[in-house]
Amino acid sequence: MYLAGYKSISAMATSFDTYQKRRLRSSYFSVIVSISLVLFLVGVLGLVLLKATSVANHFKEKAAMTLFLKKDVSSKNIKDLRASLLKEKFTNKIVYISKAAAAKTHAKELGEDFLQFLGTNPLKNGIDIYLKAAYVTPEKMEALEQQFQKNAFVSEVSYDKSLILTLTENIQKISFWLLVISAFFGLVSMILINSSIRLSVYSKRFNIKTMQMVGATKSFIRKPFILQGIKLGFLGAIVALTGLTTVIYYTNKHIPELQLQSDYALLSYLFGGVVIAALIITWVSTYFATQRFLNLQTNELYY
């Protein structure tokens, strides 16, 4: 009779342990899913933000500033000027356009050779300077214009001021709203991940209090929870990165102009950012979640 009762109690204990382990696995699974979904959305937004900067720089570097040269400038002077411009920190690339080449371009655009009417070529030799993206702003280009106008070989400086102003304003507006949206999603991601971590720690609140009552220090109690939280965060980051890799692959396949897969710097920043964010957020969330239960009284654990 006693043996039967002991077996019954043992079976109940085993069943309860199995139930607890199942609940624990389910809790861990839900935390990983929550973390991975949030990090995936943040990663997609980060991809848009980083690529938007790259696209903006691409368009900026298409804007050219043209230096029209004086008629008496010799070929050697032009060669020296081109060499000096290439050494400047603001230069991305330069293109020399002779007045003969410019005349052919204008004739093609007009559909007739205007030189036949004029007899002479009134155009000037020119150098198109394509600036680095950081220098394509109204203020910096105006400063460069004033600098070039003082050059002894330059007769005139020309660039589309209204285009530069419009381009700069639009990029600033887009960047501002992308940063606002990124900050919002970053805050939401921290709240959601923190909630998931707190729920997983909540299921072990009685274990925390028991360990504390038998004399374990707070740091000793926190350590396994923090390690577990970091592990869950890393697994969530791996799942999120798998989803991001799929998105990048198919986006690059359908829109190859973006060159997502070949932009290794962008991908390293993005993937590294997702992993670091996952580890930091889960570490901080687990720390404060365990700290909260460590500071509660025993009777407060039931609420």
C-alpha positions as CSV (number, residue, x, y, z in Angstrom):
1,M,0.0,0.0,0.0
2,Y,2.8,2.4,1.0
3,L,4.7,1.3,-2.1
4,A,1.7,2.0,-4.3
5,G,1.3,5.5,-2.7
6,Y,5.0,6.2,-3.2
7,K,4.8,5.2,-6.8
8,S,1.7,7.4,-7.3
9,I,3.5,10.4,-5.7
10,S,6.6,9.7,-7.8
11,A,4.6,9.5,-10.9
12,M,2.8,12.8,-10.1
13,A,6.2,14.5,-9.4
14,T,7.6,13.2,-12.7
15,S,4.5,14.4,-14.5
16,F,4.8,17.8,-12.9
17,D,8.5,18.0,-13.8
18,T,7.6,17.1,-17.4
19,Y,4.9,19.8,-17.4
20,Q,7.2,22.4,-16.0
21,K,9.9,21.6,-18.6
22,R,7.4,21.8,-21.3
23,R,6.2,25.1,-20.1
24,L,9.8,26.3,-19.8
25,R,10.6,25.2,-23.4
26,S,7.4,26.9,-24.6
27,S,8.4,30.1,-22.8
28,Y,11.9,30.0,-24.3
29,F,10.4,29.4,-27.7
30,S,8.0,32.3,-27.4
31,V,10.9,34.6,-26.3
32,I,13.1,33.6,-29.3
33,V,10.2,34.1,-31.7
34,S,9.4,37.5,-30.2
35,I,13.0,38.6,-30.3
36,S,13.6,37.4,-33.8
37,L,10.4,39.1,-35.2
38,V,11.3,42.4,-33.6
39,L,14.9,42.2,-34.7
40,F,13.9,41.3,-38.2
41,L,11.7,44.4,-38.5
42,V,14.4,46.6,-37.0
43,G,16.9,45.0,-39.4
44,V,14.7,45.7,-42.4
45,L,14.4,49.3,-41.3
46,G,18.1,49.5,-40.7
47,L,18.7,48.2,-44.2
48,V,16.4,50.9,-45.6
49,L,18.2,53.6,-43.5
50,L,21.7,52.5,-44.5
51,K,20.8,52.0,-48.1
52,A,19.0,55.3,-48.2
53,T,22.2,57.1,-47.2
54,S,24.1,55.2,-49.9
55,V,21.5,56.0,-52.6
56,A,21.5,59.7,-51.5
57,N,25.3,59.8,-51.8
58,H,25.0,58.2,-55.2
59,F,22.7,61.0,-56.5
60,K,24.8,63.7,-54.8
61,E,28.0,62.4,-56.6
62,K,26.2,62.7,-60.0
63,A,26.0,66.5,-59.6
64,A,28.9,68.3,-61.4
65,M,30.5,71.7,-61.1
66,T,31.9,72.9,-64.4
67,L,35.0,75.1,-64.7
68,F,35.1,77.0,-68.0
69,L,38.7,77.8,-68.9
70,K,40.1,81.0,-70.4
71,K,40.9,80.9,-74.1
72,D,44.6,81.5,-73.6
73,V,45.1,78.6,-71.2
74,S,47.7,76.2,-72.7
75,S,47.5,72.4,-72.8
76,K,50.2,72.2,-70.2
77,N,48.3,74.5,-67.9
78,I,45.1,72.4,-68.4
79,K,47.1,69.2,-67.6
80,D,48.5,70.8,-64.4
81,L,45.1,72.0,-63.3
82,R,43.6,68.6,-63.8
83,A,46.4,67.0,-61.8
84,S,45.9,69.5,-58.9
85,L,42.2,69.0,-58.9
86,L,42.5,65.2,-58.6
87,K,44.6,65.7,-55.5
88,E,41.9,67.8,-53.7
89,K,40.0,66.1,-50.9
90,F,36.6,67.2,-52.4
91,T,37.2,65.6,-55.8
92,N,35.5,62.3,-56.6
93,K,36.4,62.4,-60.3
94,I,36.9,64.9,-63.1
95,V,36.1,64.9,-66.8
96,Y,37.8,67.3,-69.3
97,I,35.5,68.5,-72.1
98,S,37.2,70.3,-75.0
99,K,35.3,72.9,-76.9
100,A,35.3,70.7,-79.9
101,A,33.7,67.8,-78.0
102,A,31.2,70.3,-76.5
103,A,30.3,71.6,-80.0
104,K,29.5,68.0,-81.1
105,T,27.3,67.4,-78.1
106,H,25.4,70.7,-78.7
107,A,25.0,69.9,-82.4
108,K,23.6,66.5,-81.5
109,E,21.1,68.0,-79.0
110,L,20.0,70.8,-81.5
111,G,19.9,68.4,-84.5
112,E,22.0,70.7,-86.6
113,D,25.6,71.9,-86.7
114,F,25.6,75.5,-85.5
115,L,29.3,76.0,-86.4
116,Q,28.3,76.2,-90.1
117,F,26.4,79.4,-89.3
118,L,28.8,81.0,-86.9
119,G,32.0,79.9,-88.6
120,T,33.9,79.7,-85.3
121,N,33.5,77.8,-82.1
122,P,32.3,80.2,-79.3
123,L,32.4,77.5,-76.7
124,K,35.2,77.1,-74.1
125,N,37.2,74.2,-72.8
126,G,35.8,72.9,-69.5
127,I,36.4,70.6,-66.7
128,D,33.5,68.9,-64.9
129,I,34.3,68.2,-61.3
130,Y,32.2,65.5,-59.6
131,L,32.4,66.2,-55.9
132,K,32.3,63.7,-53.0
133,A,28.9,63.5,-51.4
134,A,29.9,65.3,-48.2
135,Y,30.7,68.4,-50.3
136,V,27.5,68.5,-52.3
137,T,25.6,71.1,-50.2
138,P,24.7,74.7,-51.2
139,E,27.1,76.2,-48.6
140,K,30.2,74.1,-49.5
141,M,29.6,74.4,-53.3
142,E,29.3,78.1,-53.0
143,A,32.6,78.2,-51.1
144,L,34.2,76.1,-53.8
145,E,32.7,78.4,-56.5
146,Q,34.4,81.4,-54.9
147,Q,37.6,79.5,-54.6
148,F,37.7,78.5,-58.3
149,Q,36.7,82.0,-59.5
150,K,40.1,83.2,-58.1
151,N,42.0,80.7,-60.2
152,A,44.0,82.3,-63.0
153,F,42.9,79.7,-65.5
154,V,39.2,79.8,-64.8
155,S,36.9,82.3,-66.6
156,E,33.6,81.0,-65.2
157,V,32.1,78.5,-62.7
158,S,28.8,76.9,-63.4
159,Y,26.5,74.4,-61.6
160,D,22.8,74.0,-61.0
161,K,22.2,75.8,-57.7
162,S,18.5,75.1,-57.6
163,L,19.0,71.4,-58.1
164,I,21.6,71.2,-55.3
165,L,19.3,73.1,-52.9
166,T,16.3,70.9,-53.7
167,L,18.4,67.7,-53.5
168,T,19.8,68.7,-50.1
169,E,16.4,69.7,-48.7
170,N,14.8,66.5,-49.8
171,I,17.6,64.3,-48.5
172,Q,17.4,66.1,-45.1
173,K,13.7,65.6,-44.9
174,I,13.9,61.9,-45.8
175,S,16.8,61.3,-43.4
176,F,14.9,63.1,-40.5
177,W,11.8,61.0,-40.9
178,L,13.8,57.8,-41.3
179,L,15.6,58.6,-38.1
180,V,12.3,59.3,-36.3
181,I,10.8,56.0,-37.5
182,S,14.0,54.1,-36.6
183,A,14.0,55.6,-33.1
184,F,10.3,54.7,-32.6
185,F,10.8,51.1,-33.8
186,G,14.0,50.9,-31.7
187,L,12.0,51.9,-28.6
188,V,9.2,49.5,-29.4
189,S,11.7,46.6,-29.9
190,M,13.2,47.3,-26.5
191,I,9.8,47.3,-24.9
192,L,8.7,44.1,-26.6
193,I,11.9,42.2,-25.9
194,N,11.9,43.4,-22.3
195,S,8.3,42.1,-21.9
196,S,9.2,38.7,-23.3
197,I,12.3,38.4,-21.1
198,R,10.3,39.5,-18.0
199,L,7.7,36.8,-18.6
200,S,10.4,34.1,-18.9
201,V,12.0,35.3,-15.6
202,Y,8.5,35.6,-14.0
203,S,8.0,31.9,-14.4
204,K,11.0,31.3,-12.1
205,R,10.3,34.0,-9.5
206,F,9.8,31.4,-6.8
207,N,13.2,29.8,-7.6
208,I,14.8,33.2,-7.4
209,K,13.3,33.9,-3.9
210,T,14.2,30.4,-2.7
211,M,17.9,30.8,-3.7
212,Q,17.9,34.2,-2.0
213,M,16.4,32.8,1.2
214,V,19.1,30.1,1.5
215,G,21.8,32.8,1.3
216,A,22.8,33.1,-2.4
217,T,24.0,36.6,-3.4
218,K,22.1,38.7,-6.0
219,S,25.0,38.5,-8.5
220,F,25.1,34.7,-8.1
221,I,21.4,34.4,-8.8
222,R,21.4,36.9,-11.7
223,K,24.3,35.3,-13.6
224,P,22.5,32.1,-15.0
225,F,19.5,34.2,-15.9
226,I,21.6,36.8,-17.7
227,L,23.5,34.0,-19.6
228,Q,20.3,32.4,-20.5
229,G,18.8,35.7,-21.7
230,I,21.9,36.4,-23.8
231,K,21.7,32.9,-25.3
232,L,18.0,33.5,-26.2
233,G,18.9,36.9,-27.7
234,F,21.7,35.3,-29.8
235,L,19.3,32.6,-31.1
236,G,16.7,35.3,-31.9
237,A,19.3,37.3,-33.8
238,I,20.3,34.2,-35.8
239,V,16.7,33.6,-36.8
240,A,16.2,37.4,-37.6
241,L,19.4,37.4,-39.8
242,T,18.2,34.3,-41.7
243,G,15.1,36.2,-42.6
244,L,17.1,39.4,-43.5
245,T,19.4,37.3,-45.7
246,T,16.4,36.0,-47.5
247,V,14.9,39.5,-48.0
248,I,18.3,40.8,-49.2
249,Y,18.7,37.9,-51.7
250,Y,15.3,38.3,-53.3
251,T,15.5,42.1,-53.3
252,N,18.9,42.0,-55.0
253,K,17.5,39.5,-57.5
254,H,14.6,41.7,-58.5
255,I,16.3,45.1,-58.1
256,P,20.0,44.4,-58.9
257,E,20.6,48.2,-59.2
258,L,20.7,48.5,-55.4
259,Q,23.7,46.1,-55.3
260,L,22.8,44.9,-51.8
261,Q,24.8,41.6,-51.9
262,S,28.0,43.3,-53.1
263,D,27.9,46.0,-50.4
264,Y,29.9,44.2,-47.8
265,A,30.4,47.2,-45.6
266,L,26.7,47.8,-45.3
267,L,25.9,44.1,-44.7
268,S,28.6,43.9,-42.0
269,Y,27.2,47.0,-40.2
270,L,23.7,45.7,-40.5
271,F,24.3,42.1,-39.3
272,G,26.7,43.2,-36.6
273,G,24.2,45.8,-35.4
274,V,21.4,43.3,-35.1
275,V,23.5,40.8,-33.1
276,I,24.9,43.5,-30.8
277,A,21.5,45.0,-30.2
278,A,20.1,41.6,-29.4
279,L,22.8,40.9,-26.8
280,I,22.7,44.3,-25.2
281,I,18.9,44.5,-25.0
282,T,18.5,40.9,-23.6
283,W,21.3,41.5,-21.1
284,V,19.8,44.7,-19.8
285,S,16.2,43.3,-19.8
286,T,17.3,40.2,-17.9
287,Y,19.3,42.2,-15.4
288,F,16.4,44.5,-14.4
289,A,13.8,41.7,-14.6
290,T,15.8,39.5,-12.1
291,Q,16.5,42.6,-10.0
292,R,12.9,43.3,-9.7
293,F,12.0,39.9,-8.3
294,L,15.0,39.9,-6.0
295,N,13.7,43.1,-4.4
296,L,10.2,41.7,-3.9
297,Q,9.0,40.3,-0.6
298,T,7.8,36.7,-0.5
299,N,4.1,37.6,-0.2
300,E,4.4,39.9,-3.2
301,L,5.4,37.0,-5.6
302,Y,1.8,35.9,-5.8
303,Y,0.6,39.1,-7.4
